[in-house]
Amino acid sequence: MLNEDSAIVILITCGDKQEAQNISSVLVSNNLIACGNILSDVTSIFRWENRIENEEEVLLIAKSRQARFDAIIQKVKELHSYQTPEIIALPVVAGSEDYLKWLVDETSG
């Protein structure tokens, strides 16, 4: 069971690298995430409005805590160009104690 300090990894697809950089910068600046990694050249195949779509996207991988997730969703929706952006969180089941302490410290501001 996750508690407020439980570390999470959040996946956010973005339309392009600039959008991912902007979202990541705002989330870090607001102490909502400790770190964001941006992976380019992601191909996403999905159904949208009854059509199969095949789009090139960018994946933002953000590290944070469960306590910050609702605020992250709200901020991403404010900044994102998509009507329904992907914002999903996965629990971190183990990690370096030093890294996880840093993550909590960076997202406690």
N, C-alpha and C positions, 0 to 999 in steps of 0.2 A: 504494500500500500504506500502510495506517495504521500509525503508530508510537504509542508511549505518549503523546506530547504532541499528537497529532493532535486537532484540535477536532472535536466531534460535536454534533449537535442531536438531542435525544431527545424522542420523542412519547409521552405518557402520557395515556390517557383516564381520567377520573375520574367518579364518580357525581354529584358536585355540587361547587360552588365551594369549600365549606369543606374537603372532602377534598383538593382540588387545592392550596389554600393551606397546609394542614397538611403535605402531602408536600413541597411546594416549600420551605417554611420549614425543615423538618428537613434536607433535602438541602443547602440553602445553609449552614445552621448547622454541618453536618459537613464542609464544604468539598468536597462531592461534585459540586455544580454551582455555576457562577458566577452564574447567573440563571435565573429561571423566569418565563415569561409564561403567563397564564391566559386562555383564550378561552372565553366562555360560549356557550350556544345552539348546540351542535354536535349534529347529528342523525346517529346511527350506525345503519346497517342491516347486520345480520350474522346468520350462522347460529350458533345455540347450542343444543346438545342436540336436534338435528334439527328446530328451529323457526326460522323467520325472525323476527328481533327488530327492532324499530324503537324506539330509545331516545334520549332527550335526555341528553346528557353534557356534560362540560366537558373541554377539551383543555389539558393542561399541556405547554408547550414549554420544555424545559430545555437549557441550554448547558453543555457540560463537555468533558472529554478522554477519549480512548479508555481510558487507564489507569484511570479511575474507573468504567467502565461496569459491571463485575461487582459492585462494591460498591453501585452505584446500583440494580441489579436486586434485590439482596438487601434493601436498605432499603425500596424501594418495595413489595416483596412483604410485608414485615413490617407496613407501614402501611396498605396498600390494602384496601378492602372487597371487591374482586372476587376470585373464585377464580383467574382467569387474566387479570391485567391486561395491557393493551397496553403494552409497553415496547420501543420500537424505536429504533435509532440510525441516523442518516444522517450521512455524512461532510461536513465543511465543506471545499469545494474551494478557496475563496478568502475573504478577509475583510480588514478593516482591521488593519494590523499592530499598532496601539495596542490595539484591542479584543482581538485574539487574545492579546497579551501579558498583558492584564488577566485574561482567561479562565484562562490557565495559572497566573498568580499566585494567583488566587482558589481554584483547585482543587488547589493544591500543599500546603495546610496539613495 
